[in-house]
Amino acid sequence: MRVYFDHNATTPVDPAVVDALATILRDEFGNPSSVHHFGQQAKARLDDARTAVASLINGDPSEVVFTSGGTEADNFALRGVAEALEPTGRRHLIASGIEHEAVLNTLKALARRGWRTTILPVDASGIVVPAELKAALGDDTALVSVMHANNEIGTIQPIADLARLVHEQGALFHTDAVQSVAKVPVNVQTLGVDLLSLSAHKFNGPKGAGALWIKRGTRVAAILTGGRHERNRRAGTENVPGIVGLGVAARLAVRKLQTEGERLGAMRGRLEQAVLERVSGTAINGDRARRVPNTTNISFEGVEAESLLIGLDLEGFAVSTGSACSSGTLEPSHVLRAMGLSAHRTQNSIRISLGAGNTDEQVDLLLDKLPGIVSRLRSLTRVAR
Ligand SMILES: Cc1ncc(COP(=O)(O)O)c(C=O)c1O
C-alpha cells in the first residue's frame, strides 16, 4: 500500500493527458515551424494548447509563451525584464523571502551582476505586508516578484493589492502561480499582474512543460536566442507533446476547479483537526484562511521532520519536509524561517499536499498510523538525550 500525499512536489499525469501525449508521440511528429502538412498539424496542436492555457488564467492566447516549466518561466520573467529595462536605469528588483528557489537564486545571480535587490519580509502567518512593499519600492525599481501561493505552506498573497502599489511606481509585477493554478481561480485581469508563471506537472500534466504569460505590451527580452519561435520570445523547437499535455491538463483543471477545491479543502480540514486533537504538541504553520485548499504544513514538537518523513514512508505514506529541492538536506525551511518560527519549529514541520487521487479512506489510514509514529520518534529522542 502506497499513498501519495506530496502533490505540491509533482502530480500523477491524468490518463487523458497520457492519451493525448501518446497520440502526438506516436502519430504526429511534425515540427511546428515547417510549412508542410506535418508542420501545420503540429502548429494547430500548439495553437489549441495556447488557447487552453490562456482560458485557464483569463489571458489572451497571444500572451502565452511556452517554456520548459516553472523554473524557466521564472528565469524568463526576472532576467527578461531586467535585460529589457536595463537601459532605462531601473536596476532594482524586489522579491519576497518565501519565493521558490527559481526566483530567489535568479535574483542572487542578478545581484552578482550589479542589480540592487531587496528581499521582502513576511508576517508570522506567511503573508507579505503591503506597507513593507511600499517602503521598499523606489524610482529605480524595475520588477517585483511575489508568488501567488507558497509551495510549502500554501498561503495566498494579496497579489492585486501588491500589484497596484508596484504600478503606482511605474514598475512591473510578476507572480509565480505554479502552486495556485488549478487549485484556486487564477485570473490575470483581476490579479492585475504583468507576468505570470505556471507549470504543467503541478496539475496532472507532464514534467518539462509550462508557460510564462506576458501581458501585451510588456517589455521582456528573450533569454533563449535562436530561431523565431514563440513570436521571437523563446527560441527552440517547441516541446509539442509536453505542450499538448499542458493544454489537456489546463482544460481538465478548468472543469474540476471548484468541485476539487471543495473536496480537498474538506479533506484537509478533517485531517488538520484530527492531527491537532490526536497528537499533542502539534501546530499548523501559515495563515489558515488565506491558503490553497490542498496544502497543510504541520509542526510536531520534539520530532525531526526528516525522521518523521522516513517513518511515514516506511508505512507507505509520501509526504515532504518542504520544497522538493531542499529535501534531502537538513537545511531548515527558508519559508518557515522567514515567518520567524523558532529554529526547532523550522526543523520539525512536514508538508502534506493533497490531490486528485486522494480519498477520505487514505486520510483515515494516515490518521491511524501517525500518532504511533510520532510517539515512537519522541521516545527515541528522549532515550538519546
Ligand atoms: C512555487 C514554485 N515555483 C516554481 C517551481 C518550479 O517549477 P518546475 O518544476 O516546473 O521547474 C516550483 C516547483 O517546485 C514551485 O513550487
The ligand as an ORCA input file, in Angstrom:
! r2SCAN-3c Opt
* xyz 0 1
  C       6.326     27.884     -6.473
  C       7.137     27.142     -7.473
  N       7.761     27.812     -8.452
  C       8.494     27.189     -9.376
  C       8.652     25.831     -9.361
  C       9.492     25.182    -10.419
  O       8.682     24.595    -11.420
  P       9.280     23.456    -12.361
  O       9.423     22.224    -11.522
  O       8.249     23.305    -13.448
  O      10.580     23.948    -12.894
  C       8.033     25.071     -8.360
  C       8.223     23.609     -8.291
  O       8.600     23.062     -7.278
  C       7.254     25.755     -7.386
  O       6.641     25.093     -6.407
*
